[in-house]
Amino acid sequence: MTPQHPQQFGSDNWAGTAPEALAALIDASRAGHAPAYGGDAWTQRACDAIRSLFDREVEVYFVFNGTAANALSLAALCRPYEAVVCTPLAHIAVDECNAVGFFGHGIALLPTAGDPAAPSGAKMTPTALRAAATARTDLHAPRAAAVSLTQSTELGSVYSLEELQALTATARELGLKVHMDGARFANALVALGCTPAAMTWQAGIDVLSFGMTKNGAPAGEAVVFFDRALAEAFEWRAKQAGQLASKMRMVTAPWVGLLEGGAWLRHAAHANAMATRLADAIAALPGVDLLQRPQSDGVFAWLPRPAVESLHERGWLFHEMLPPREGKMGCRLMCAWDTQAETVDAFAADLATACRA
């Protein structure tokens, strides 16, 4: 189907490059020759900006995408016969083609128990973490070595600082390292209104997959090690995995444009606000059931099947992520850094028409 609307709700990945990122990329390209493989000034500025954000001397590595960031981070935390505890909805479990096992030479995933259709379904609890990590401790099962938490989660919920601290305390008690999948890190940070340090190393996070593609960057994510000892030989691991860019400044310059002026937080705040606007516009429509109030940049709702079909016929594109129920489709509606209020209002108006037909 050819989209009939210039903006859609399929994914925040669908948006283009933010102007601040694009301007920095053009500047880096026009500057002439620069050292390759990260020896350039833009990569240094990006790393310095990240260290400043977290108020800590951290190790920073850039890779091409989030799958590589997650898989290589976890490969650095686990031996091939070990495992990562995650939720059943974790991106590493359902959307990354077992990249953790591939890059980790056999690392297994241990999903926690939980109802994926519940508002808390994408969140892990200390009890669930403990149960998954200790269910098997014999020689015939992979040994838990790490836990991966997604912030914000795959259902748009956000762990509070207290929830993160409780999980990392349990992980420490069990001898597990803690990884954070921060594909939508900025959206969660804005939602909590805290500092990057408070949501990561001060809460007990060891390694962060710092995502920026969903927040205006054209490509490239960062792996941030708060425990610098865990980063030993990581550059060789990334190189072997084909994740070392020769023209690294083309990956890192957009980060400079987004971080140095604070645009990354403004864009995340806008995306979150558009999700709230969308939820407010559709919550009271007949037949619409919200999973929860938006906490980041996504709206998750059950919509009547005929209404979903009508929206598709009108050219609206979005994904069905929640299990269907009672003749309704479980839909995910993602807003982005560039989502316009007019787009939200037009979608809501079409949904209202469809629900009342």
N, C-alpha and C positions, 0 to 999 in steps of 0.2 A: 504494500500500500504506500502510495506517495503521500507524505505528510502535507496537510493543508494549512498547517500553522507554523510560523517561523520558530516558535519555541514549544517545547513539549515537556512532559513530566516523566519521561522514560528513565532518565538518570541524570544526576549532576555531572556525569561524564560527558553528556551530550553537548554541554555548553562549550563555547569557543575559549580562546585565550584572553585573559583579562588584559586591559590596556597597559597596566603597569608592567606586567610580565612581558608583553609583546614589545614595549618600548625598550626594556632592558635587553631583550634578545637582539633587537635590531642594533642597539648600541654596541653590543659585544661582537656582532658580525661585522659591523662597519669599522671596528677599531684596528683592523689589519691582522697580522699574524700574532699568535700567542702560544705559549707552551701547551703541549698536549697532555692528556691523561690527568688533568686536575692541577697542573702546575701553573695555572693562570690566575690573574688577579680576581676575576669574578668568583671563581670557586673558593678562593681564600675569603672573600667578602661574605659569601653565603655561609661558610662554616663559622666565621666570626659572628655573624648575625644570629645563627642558631645557638652558639655558646652564650651569647648575650641574653637571648630569650630565656634560656634555662638557668642563667646565673650559675654556671658550673663549667668546669673544663671537661668537655665530653668528646668522645670520638665520633666523627661524622663521616659517612660514606654515602655517595649518591648512586642510585641504580635507576634502571629505566622505568620500572613499574612497581605497583604494590605487591603483586604476586612474588616478585623477586625479593622485595624488601622483607616480606613476611617469611618466606621460605629460607632465605639465607640467614636471617636473624635467628630463627629457630634451629637451623643447622649448627649455628655457633654455640647454642646452648645445650645441645643434646648429642650423645653418641648414637651410632646407627641402631643399636639395640634398645634405645630408650624411646620415650613417648611424650607427647604434649597433651595436656588436658585442655579442652576447649568446649564451647557449647555446641549443640547439634546444628545451630544456624550459623556458626562461625564461617567466615569467608574461606578460611583455610580448609574447612571440612567439606564445603559444598560447592565452591566456585573457583577453586584453583588447581583442579586436575591432579591432586595429590603432589603438588610441587614440593611440599615439605618432605614427603617421603623420597622424592627424586633427588633433590639437592642435599638431603640429609642421609642419603644412601641407606634408606630403610626405616627412618624414624616413623613411628606410628602415631595416630591420633586417638585420644580417649575422650569421646564426647560425654558430657554430663547428662543426667536425666532432666526432663522438664517438658512442659507443654509449649511447643513453638507458637501456638496460636494465642497464648496468654500474653497480656501486656508485659509481663516480666520474662517472657519466654526466651528472649535473646540475652538475658543477664545470667551470670553465674552467681551462685551463693557459696559461702564458705562450706556449708554442709554438703552441697553437691560436689564441690571441688574435692573435699576430703574423701567422699564416697568413690569418686571416679579414680582418684590417685591411689587408693588403698584397696580397691576391689580384688586385685591380683598382685601378689608380691612374690610369687614363686618364680622359679627359673624359667618356666615355660611361657611367660607373658612378658611383653615389653615393660620396662621399668619407667615409671613417671619421672621426668626430670625437669619439666617446665610447664608453665600454664600460660595460655594466650588469652588476653582480654581485649575485646573490641570496644573502642571509645570514639564516637558514639556507636551504639550497637547496630546490628543488621536490621533491627526493627525501629530504629530511630530513638531509642531510649538512651539515657545518659547515666552512667554510674556516678553517684555522689562521691565526694572525697572520702566520706566515712565508709562507703561500700568498698571503694578501692583499698583503703587501709585494712579493712577486715579481711579482704581476700589475700592481700600480700602478706599479712601476718600469718594466715593459715598456710600460705605457700612456704614461708620461711620455716614454719614449724615442721613442714613435711620435707624440707630440703629442696624445694623447687625454685628455679629461677622464673622471673615474671617478664613476659613480653606483652607489649601493648600494640595492637593493630590500630593505628591512628589514621586510617584512610580519611576519616572525617574528624580529625583531631581538632581543627579550628572551630568547627560547629559545636563540639562538646565544650570546648574551652569558653566560648562565648556564652553558652547556656549556663555554665556554672559561675561565670564571672570571677574566675580565680586566675592565678598565674600559671604559666606553663610548668614551672618548677613544682608547684603544689599538686598538679595533676599527674606528675610523673615521678621523678626520683624522690621527692619528699613524701610521696605516698607509697614508695617501695617498688617502683617499676625499674627494672634493670636495662631493658632495651625497648626502644620505640621505633615502629615503622611510621615515620612522619610523612603523612600524605599531603600533597599540594595539588595534584592533578584535578581533583574534584572541586578545588577552590580557586581555579583560575590559571594554573600552570599548564603549559602545553604537553609536557611529559616529564617524567622523572620524580622519584621519591627519595627521601633521605632515611638512612638507618642511623639512629642515634644511640650510642652506648653510654649509659650513665655509669655503669660499672666498667671502667676502661679495660680492666683485665680480661673481660670477656671478648674484647675486640682483637685479641691476639691473632695475627695472620688473616684477619678478615679481608684485607685487600687481595690476598691470593685467592681466597674463596670466591670473591666477587669476580676477579679476573677469569678464573677457571669457568665460571658460570656464564661468561659472555656479558657481564654487567659493568665493565669498565669502558666508559665512553672515551674515544680518542679526542673528539672535540668537546671536552667536558664543559666548557664555558657555555655551550648551547643548551645544556641541561641546567646549569647552576645560575646563569644570568637571570632567568625569570624569577628565581627565588630571591635574588637581590632586589629586583623590582617590587616584589610582593612584601618582603619582610621589612626592608629598611624604612619604608614610609608607613607601615602599619596597614597596608591595603588588604593583607590576608585576613585580618580580623574584621575589617569593614565588610568585606565580601561575605564572610561567614555569617555575620550578623544580618546582612540583607537576606541571604538564603533562608535563615531561620525565621525571619520576619515574614517572608512570603509563605512559608509553610503554615505559620500561625494564621495568616490572612486566609489561606485556602481552607484550613480546618474550620475557621469561624464561618466561612461562607457556605459550607456544605453540611455542617454537623446536624442542623435541624431539618434537613430535607427528608421527605418520606422515604423510608427504606434504607437510609444511610446509617451505618453503625461504625463509629470511629473505634479503632483498637485502643487508642489513648490520645490525650492531648499531645500535640507535637512538642518534642523536647529539643529537636535539632532541625534539620532541613527536609524531613520527610513526613508525609501524611500516609498513614496506613488505615484502610477502611474497607468494610464490606459494602459493596454497591450492588443493587439489583441487577441480575443478569441482563434483562432487556435494556437497562440504562447503559451498561457497559457496551453492549452491542451498538447502541445508538451513538455513544461517544466515539467508538471506532469508526462508524460510518461517517461521522462528522470530521474525521481526520485526526482525532486525538490519539496519541500513542503513550502507553504506560504498561507496566508489568503487573501480572498477577502473582503475588508472592505468598499470601496467606492461604491456607486451605479453604475451599469454598464451603459454605454452610447455608442451609435453608433457602436454596435458590439464589444465593448471593455470591458474588465473586470477591475474593480477598485481594485488594489492589494496593499497590505501592505507587504513590505520587511524589516524585522527588522534585524539589526546587533547587535552583542553582544560583551562583553568584550574580548572574545576569537576568534572572527571572523577573519579568515586568509585572507590575500590579495589574495591568490591562490583560495580560495573559491569564493570570489567576482568575480575574473577574469573568473573562470570556468562557473559561472552562466551567466555572461554577454555574454560570447562566445556562450553558448547554446541559449540564448535569441536572439542574433544576427542571428544565423543560422535559428532559427524558424521564425523570422520576415522577413527574406529575401527568405524564401522558396516559 
